[in-house]
Amino acid sequence: MWGPQQASPVDHVFVVQGDSTVTVEGKAVRATRVDEHERAGGKRTASWWLLLERPYMVYGEVPGADGVGIMLAGGGECSSALVLSTP
């Protein structure tokens, strides 16, 4: 993966954790949790809750620098993209 703030691409690993229920905009949603880790070192960079139908991503947690998570709730059209590449 690569982002504008990175000097070079970083390999990430996505691990499907299974189905769980998350609260999105006050409603319980059953979705599949996927944890994202950096391949080197195994640091968790995010957790995503996904569906097989629109809106696909319904919730996400990204650990902040101080360990506090940043939560992203979906529900409508997703305004960001997740790009996956293979070596």
C-alpha positions as semicolon CSV with decimal commas, in nm:
position;residue;x (nm);y (nm);z (nm)
1;M;0,000;0,000;0,000
2;W;0,110;0,355;-0,060
3;G;-0,020;0,692;0,052
4;P;0,093;1,046;-0,029
5;Q;0,264;1,075;0,313
6;Q;0,483;0,767;0,248
7;A;0,823;0,762;0,076
8;S;0,773;0,403;-0,043
9;P;0,505;0,130;-0,041
10;V;0,453;-0,077;0,275
11;D;0,326;-0,437;0,268
12;H;0,006;-0,490;0,466
13;V;-0,164;-0,813;0,569
14;F;-0,543;-0,838;0,606
15;V;-0,679;-1,102;0,846
16;V;-1,049;-1,195;0,851
17;Q;-1,151;-1,225;1,216
18;G;-1,512;-1,334;1,156
19;D;-1,856;-1,184;1,199
20;S;-1,940;-0,950;1,484
21;T;-2,197;-0,683;1,564
22;V;-2,103;-0,314;1,564
23;T;-2,316;-0,008;1,631
24;V;-2,331;0,227;1,334
25;E;-2,532;0,548;1,364
26;G;-2,730;0,398;1,654
27;K;-2,814;0,070;1,479
28;A;-2,669;-0,278;1,537
29;V;-2,505;-0,407;1,219
30;R;-2,374;-0,763;1,169
31;A;-2,053;-0,737;0,964
32;T;-1,724;-0,918;0,904
33;R;-1,427;-0,778;1,096
34;V;-1,098;-0,757;0,906
35;D;-0,779;-0,652;1,088
36;E;-0,504;-0,477;0,890
37;H;-0,140;-0,518;0,997
38;E;0,195;-0,404;0,863
39;R;0,379;-0,714;0,740
40;A;0,710;-0,599;0,896
41;G;0,662;-0,605;1,273
42;G;0,293;-0,700;1,273
43;K;0,168;-0,362;1,400
44;R;-0,213;-0,335;1,367
45;T;-0,291;-0,033;1,153
46;A;-0,672;-0,063;1,140
47;S;-0,979;-0,280;1,184
48;W;-1,256;-0,272;0,924
49;W;-1,614;-0,405;0,944
50;L;-1,731;-0,505;0,597
51;L;-2,045;-0,629;0,420
52;L;-2,081;-0,820;0,093
53;E;-2,328;-0,557;-0,031
54;R;-2,349;-0,178;-0,036
55;P;-2,225;0,021;0,153
56;Y;-1,950;-0,249;0,189
57;M;-1,752;-0,074;0,467
58;V;-1,975;0,015;0,761
59;Y;-1,722;0,087;1,036
60;G;-1,348;0,125;1,092
61;E;-1,105;0,185;1,376
62;V;-0,759;0,331;1,320
63;P;-0,525;0,348;1,622
64;G;-0,400;0,701;1,688
65;A;-0,046;0,795;1,789
66;D;-0,143;0,797;2,159
67;G;-0,321;0,460;2,135
68;V;-0,669;0,612;2,121
69;G;-0,864;0,484;1,824
70;I;-1,012;0,700;1,553
71;M;-1,353;0,559;1,455
72;L;-1,500;0,588;1,107
73;A;-1,868;0,512;1,060
74;G;-2,019;0,442;0,721
75;G;-2,373;0,390;0,610
76;G;-2,401;0,598;0,296
77;E;-2,160;0,628;0,007
78;C;-1,799;0,574;0,110
79;S;-1,586;0,881;0,044
80;S;-1,251;0,703;0,068
81;A;-1,100;0,410;-0,121
82;L;-0,897;0,113;-0,004
83;V;-0,653;0,003;-0,272
84;L;-0,500;-0,344;-0,249
85;S;-0,201;-0,456;-0,453
86;T;-0,014;-0,782;-0,482
87;P;0,363;-0,820;-0,532
